[in-house]
Amino acid sequence: MRCARSLLIFASVFAILFLHAGSTSSKSSNNVIRVWIVGSPHTGSLPPAVAPPELRQRAEGLGYTIEVEAFKAVGFTDKFREALQSHSEPEILAFDNYGVIRGIQTQKGWEEGLYPGNRVGWSLALVHETLSSLQQRGWVMLVRSAVNYEGALALAMRPAQCELQSGAADSPSIESPLRQAQEKAILATRAYLDCDRSILSGISDESRLVQQCYLPRSDMKVQSVNACRVSGNDKLAFVTLVSTFSAEVREPDMTYLSKQGMDLGQQSILAVLRNQGGTWRLLAITHDPLNTVARIPLTNTNAILMSLAQGQPARITPEAAQPLMPDGLFPLPKKGERFGDFIWQPSPSSDVIGQVVEFSVGKDTNWGFTRLFFLPASENKLSSGLLMGGGTSAWRVWSVSKTGDVAFSEQRSFRY
């Protein structure tokens, strides 16, 4: 009898321990954010399966751990589809070539992507900026059907963060006119992200090249817009900003061949404003990563900003630069060279301190954007290799004087 009672007690304790272990195991698996990193389809390499320490710390602060697994691009589509069928797909995908999504031709032949099949692409959410430490040059996406998608979403939707930089927007040394420009830039950025064309039209400079906006085919929710840096004088202002947002795609944009069903995270913005009759107006605005502070050296930009006269400079409008190419022409490369050059005659005015070459890429499409190049006053060409294709586009040259006055060349259009 005593032996039977002992066996019963032992069995009860074992059952409790077993259930506790199962509960712990279940809890552990429910607090894991799985990251799959995919290598290049061209090289066939296996990327390192490493999560940056700062990302691990952020995940731990949310109550999660990160597990990273690396895959070669060859055969990855089959692995991912198998994971979808068994509902064991990762929360995060990171890859350096968009061919992983839409398929790509390599030297070894055609490598199928996660398409065809809208179900896969529509379940993906493209993360902007906040998870870039996982993939410095490439794409990071959340898989919305994954078990711990909400945890991955919380990881991606951190508060907007400005890069450390001079001319911070909250500096007490910022002059009153620039503070007014900063306020107008915040309004312009929110309208640009929301694609509120009526507000954009009302606050835009009469010389703004194009009235494009951000993600016009998506339903946008802007959570915050913060100014990071404001520079210039009382006539011309450059403002960098960051925002936190999420956007559900209403319909895919086949021009850009974008396949995800959602965009979210942080978006950096550069806004350029001009003071017209005491009112700051939007001259140009862009989300192009080549123009956001965190992505490019600011040498040429700073050269212009540091040379602008402060105080109340007299109006001295320089002569405009002159394009040396006919309208409709895309520059062809010379023999033996890969790219051609856009060429122009710089302004002959002696007080020009720099030039801005403005390109409106995809001017007649829904995904177009502005790209700005900041150049010395004497520069007279720009390589076409610095652009990307996008249908009908336009370009022109700004000549910026020491006083902050701007003269615009005639614009030229081209198809690429």
C-alpha positions in Angstrom: 0.0 0.0 0.0 2.8 2.4 1.0 4.6 1.5 -2.3 1.5 2.2 -4.3 1.0 5.5 -2.6 4.7 6.4 -3.3 4.3 5.5 -7.0 1.2 7.7 -7.1 3.0 10.7 -5.6 5.9 10.2 -8.0 3.6 10.0 -11.0 1.8 13.2 -9.9 5.0 15.1 -9.4 6.3 13.9 -12.8 3.1 15.0 -14.5 3.4 18.4 -12.9 7.0 18.8 -14.0 6.1 17.6 -17.5 3.3 20.0 -17.8 5.5 22.9 -16.5 8.2 22.0 -18.9 5.7 21.9 -21.8 4.3 25.3 -20.7 7.8 26.8 -20.5 8.7 25.4 -23.9 5.5 26.8 -25.3 6.1 30.1 -23.7 9.6 30.2 -25.0 8.6 29.4 -28.6 5.9 32.1 -28.3 8.5 34.7 -27.5 10.8 34.1 -30.4 11.1 36.4 -33.4 12.6 34.3 -36.2 14.8 36.0 -38.8 15.6 34.4 -42.1 18.5 36.0 -44.0 18.8 35.1 -47.7 22.0 35.4 -49.7 22.6 36.8 -53.2 21.1 34.9 -56.2 24.2 35.9 -58.2 26.9 34.7 -55.9 25.1 31.8 -54.3 26.7 32.6 -51.0 25.4 31.8 -47.5 25.1 35.1 -45.5 26.2 35.2 -41.9 23.4 34.3 -39.5 24.0 37.2 -37.1 21.6 39.6 -35.4 23.1 43.0 -34.4 23.4 43.5 -30.6 21.2 46.6 -30.6 18.4 44.7 -32.3 18.7 41.8 -29.8 18.5 44.4 -27.0 15.4 46.1 -28.4 13.7 42.7 -28.8 14.6 41.7 -25.2 13.1 45.0 -24.1 9.8 43.9 -25.7 10.0 40.4 -24.1 11.3 38.5 -27.1 14.4 36.8 -28.3 15.7 36.7 -31.8 16.7 33.5 -33.7 18.6 34.0 -37.0 18.9 31.4 -39.8 20.7 31.9 -43.1 19.8 30.5 -46.5 21.3 30.4 -50.0 19.0 32.0 -52.6 18.9 28.7 -54.6 16.0 26.7 -53.4 14.8 29.3 -50.9 11.4 29.7 -52.6 10.6 26.1 -51.9 11.7 26.3 -48.3 9.6 29.4 -47.7 6.5 27.9 -49.3 6.9 24.8 -47.2 7.1 26.9 -44.1 3.9 28.7 -45.1 2.1 25.4 -45.5 3.2 24.2 -42.1 2.6 27.7 -40.5 6.3 27.8 -39.5 7.2 30.9 -41.5 9.6 33.4 -40.0 8.5 36.8 -38.7 11.3 38.7 -40.6 12.9 38.2 -44.0 16.1 40.0 -45.0 17.8 39.8 -48.4 20.1 41.9 -50.6 18.4 41.4 -54.0 14.8 41.9 -54.8 15.0 38.9 -57.2 14.3 36.8 -54.1 10.8 38.1 -54.3 10.0 38.5 -58.0 12.5 36.0 -59.5 15.8 36.8 -61.3 17.9 35.7 -64.2 21.4 34.6 -63.1 24.4 33.1 -65.0 23.1 29.7 -63.9 19.7 30.4 -65.2 16.3 31.6 -63.9 15.9 31.6 -60.2 12.2 31.6 -59.2 11.1 34.1 -56.6 8.3 33.9 -54.0 6.0 34.9 -56.9 3.9 34.0 -58.8 1.1 34.0 -56.3 -0.4 37.1 -54.7 -0.8 35.3 -51.4 2.9 35.4 -50.6 3.6 39.0 -51.6 0.5 40.4 -50.1 1.4 38.9 -46.7 4.7 40.8 -46.7 5.3 44.2 -45.1 8.3 46.2 -46.2 10.2 47.8 -43.3 11.8 51.2 -43.9 14.9 52.1 -41.9 14.2 50.7 -38.5 15.6 47.2 -39.2 18.3 48.3 -41.6 21.0 46.9 -39.3 19.9 43.5 -40.5 20.5 44.3 -44.1 22.5 47.5 -44.8 21.9 47.3 -48.6 18.8 45.5 -49.4 15.3 44.8 -48.0 13.8 43.8 -44.7 10.2 42.5 -44.6 7.8 41.3 -42.0 5.7 38.2 -42.7 2.3 39.1 -41.5 1.0 35.5 -41.3 3.8 34.5 -38.8 3.0 33.4 -35.3 4.8 36.4 -33.6 4.1 39.0 -36.2 2.9 41.4 -33.6 6.2 41.2 -31.8 8.1 41.8 -35.0 5.8 44.7 -35.7 6.5 46.3 -32.3 10.2 45.8 -33.0 9.9 47.6 -36.4 7.7 50.4 -35.2 10.1 52.1 -32.8 9.8 55.8 -32.2 11.3 57.9 -34.9 15.0 58.7 -34.3 17.1 61.5 -35.7 20.8 61.0 -36.5 23.2 63.1 -34.4 24.1 66.1 -36.4 24.8 69.8 -36.2 22.0 72.4 -36.7 19.6 70.3 -34.6 16.1 71.5 -34.8 15.7 71.9 -31.1 18.9 74.1 -30.8 18.2 77.5 -29.1 20.6 79.1 -31.7 18.1 78.6 -34.5 17.0 81.9 -35.8 13.3 82.8 -35.9 12.9 82.7 -39.8 14.4 79.2 -39.8 12.0 78.1 -37.0 9.2 79.2 -39.2 10.7 77.2 -42.1 10.9 74.2 -39.8 7.2 74.4 -38.9 6.2 74.7 -42.6 8.5 71.7 -43.4 6.7 69.6 -40.8 3.3 70.5 -42.3 4.7 69.8 -45.8 6.1 66.4 -44.7 2.9 65.2 -43.2 1.0 66.3 -46.4 3.6 64.6 -48.5 3.3 61.3 -46.6 -0.5 61.5 -46.4 -0.5 62.4 -50.1 -2.7 65.4 -49.4 -2.4 67.2 -52.7 -4.6 70.1 -51.7 -2.3 71.1 -48.8 0.8 70.4 -50.9 -0.5 72.6 -53.7 -1.3 75.4 -51.3 2.1 75.5 -49.6 4.3 74.8 -52.6 6.6 77.3 -54.3 5.5 78.4 -57.7 8.7 77.0 -59.1 8.3 73.5 -57.6 9.1 71.1 -60.4 6.6 68.4 -59.7 3.7 67.6 -57.4 4.5 64.1 -56.4 3.8 62.5 -53.0 4.7 59.4 -51.0 3.0 56.0 -51.6 -0.1 57.4 -53.4 -1.6 53.9 -53.9 -1.6 53.2 -50.1 -3.8 54.1 -47.2 -1.4 56.0 -44.9 -1.3 56.4 -41.1 1.3 58.9 -40.0 2.1 58.4 -36.3 4.7 61.2 -35.9 6.8 63.8 -37.8 9.9 65.2 -36.2 12.3 67.8 -37.5 15.9 66.8 -37.0 18.0 69.5 -38.6 17.4 73.0 -40.1 20.0 75.0 -41.9 20.1 78.0 -44.3 19.3 81.7 -44.0 16.1 83.8 -44.1 15.7 83.1 -47.8 16.5 79.4 -48.3 16.1 76.6 -45.8 17.0 72.9 -45.8 15.2 70.7 -43.3 15.7 67.0 -42.5 12.9 65.2 -40.8 11.9 61.7 -39.7 8.4 60.1 -39.4 6.9 56.9 -38.2 4.2 55.5 -40.3 2.3 52.4 -41.6 0.6 52.1 -45.0 -1.7 49.4 -46.4 -1.3 49.0 -50.2 -4.6 49.4 -52.0 -3.3 48.1 -55.3 0.2 47.1 -56.4 2.2 49.5 -58.6 3.2 47.5 -61.6 5.5 50.2 -62.8 7.8 49.7 -59.8 7.0 45.9 -59.6 6.4 46.3 -55.9 5.0 43.1 -54.4 4.5 43.8 -50.7 1.1 44.5 -49.3 2.2 47.0 -46.6 4.9 49.6 -45.8 5.9 50.6 -42.3 8.6 51.9 -40.1 10.5 55.1 -40.2 10.9 57.4 -43.3 13.6 60.1 -43.5 12.7 63.2 -45.5 14.6 66.2 -46.9 12.5 69.4 -47.5 13.9 72.5 -49.2 11.9 75.7 -48.7 12.2 79.2 -50.2 11.0 82.4 -48.5 8.6 84.3 -50.9 7.3 87.6 -49.6 7.7 86.6 -46.0 6.1 83.2 -46.5 8.0 79.9 -46.6 7.0 77.7 -49.4 8.0 74.2 -50.4 10.5 74.1 -53.3 11.4 70.4 -53.2 10.7 67.4 -51.0 12.1 63.9 -51.2 12.3 60.6 -49.4 15.1 59.4 -51.7 17.8 57.6 -49.5 20.5 59.4 -51.5 19.3 62.7 -50.0 18.5 61.7 -46.4 21.1 62.6 -43.9 21.8 59.1 -42.5 22.7 57.7 -45.9 25.1 60.1 -47.7 28.1 62.4 -46.9 27.0 66.0 -46.6 30.2 67.6 -47.9 28.7 69.4 -50.9 25.5 70.2 -49.0 27.4 71.7 -46.1 29.6 73.8 -48.5 26.5 75.5 -49.7 24.9 76.0 -46.3 28.1 77.3 -44.7 28.5 79.9 -47.5 25.0 81.4 -47.2 25.0 84.9 -45.9 23.2 85.4 -42.6 21.2 88.4 -41.4 19.2 90.4 -43.9 21.1 89.9 -47.2 20.0 92.0 -50.2 18.3 90.2 -53.0 20.8 89.3 -55.7 19.4 86.8 -58.2 22.1 85.1 -60.2 21.9 84.3 -63.9 20.6 80.9 -64.6 22.6 77.9 -65.8 22.0 76.7 -69.4 21.4 73.1 -70.3 23.5 72.0 -73.2 21.2 69.1 -74.2 18.0 69.2 -76.3 14.7 68.3 -74.6 13.9 64.6 -74.7 17.4 63.4 -74.9 18.9 60.8 -72.5 22.7 61.1 -72.6 24.4 58.2 -74.4 27.8 57.0 -73.3 30.9 57.7 -75.3 32.7 54.7 -76.8 34.2 52.5 -74.2 32.3 54.1 -71.4 29.3 52.7 -69.6 27.3 55.9 -68.9 26.7 59.3 -70.6 26.6 62.7 -68.9 24.0 65.3 -68.4 25.8 68.6 -69.3 25.1 72.3 -68.8 26.8 75.7 -68.8 27.0 76.9 -65.1 25.8 80.3 -64.2 28.4 83.0 -65.0 27.4 85.0 -61.8 30.3 85.5 -59.5 28.3 85.2 -56.3 27.0 81.6 -57.0 28.2 79.4 -54.1 26.8 76.1 -55.4 24.4 74.2 -57.6 21.6 71.8 -57.1 20.8 69.4 -59.9 17.2 68.3 -59.5 15.8 65.2 -61.1 12.1 64.3 -61.0 12.3 60.5 -61.6 9.1 58.9 -63.0 7.4 62.3 -63.4 4.3 60.7 -65.0 4.0 57.7 -62.7 2.5 57.1 -59.3 5.8 56.0 -57.7 8.0 58.9 -58.8 10.3 60.8 -56.5 12.8 63.7 -56.5 16.6 63.3 -56.3 18.9 66.2 -55.6 22.6 66.5 -56.3 24.6 69.2 -54.5 27.5 70.3 -56.6 30.2 73.0 -56.6 29.5 76.2 -58.6 31.8 75.3 -61.5 30.6 71.8 -62.1 29.1 71.2 -65.5 28.1 67.6 -65.8 26.6 64.7 -64.0 26.8 61.0 -64.8 23.6 59.2 -65.9 24.8 56.2 -63.8 23.6 58.1 -60.7 20.0 57.7 -61.8 17.5 54.8 -62.0 14.9 54.1 -64.7 11.4 55.3 -64.2 9.6 56.4 -67.5 9.4 60.0 -68.3 11.6 62.2 -66.0 12.7 65.8 -65.9 15.8 67.7 -64.7 17.1 71.2 -64.2 19.9 73.1 -62.4 19.5 75.5 -59.5 22.2 78.2 -59.2 22.3 79.3 -55.5 23.7 82.7 -54.7 25.4 83.7 -51.4 22.3 85.5 -50.4 20.1 82.4 -50.8 18.5 83.5 -54.0 18.0 80.7 -56.6 17.9 80.9 -60.4 16.5 77.9 -62.3 17.6 76.7 -65.6 15.1 75.5 -68.2 13.9 72.0 -67.5 14.6 69.1 -69.8 12.7 65.8 -70.0 13.9 62.4 -71.0 12.9 58.7 -70.8 15.0 56.1 -69.2 
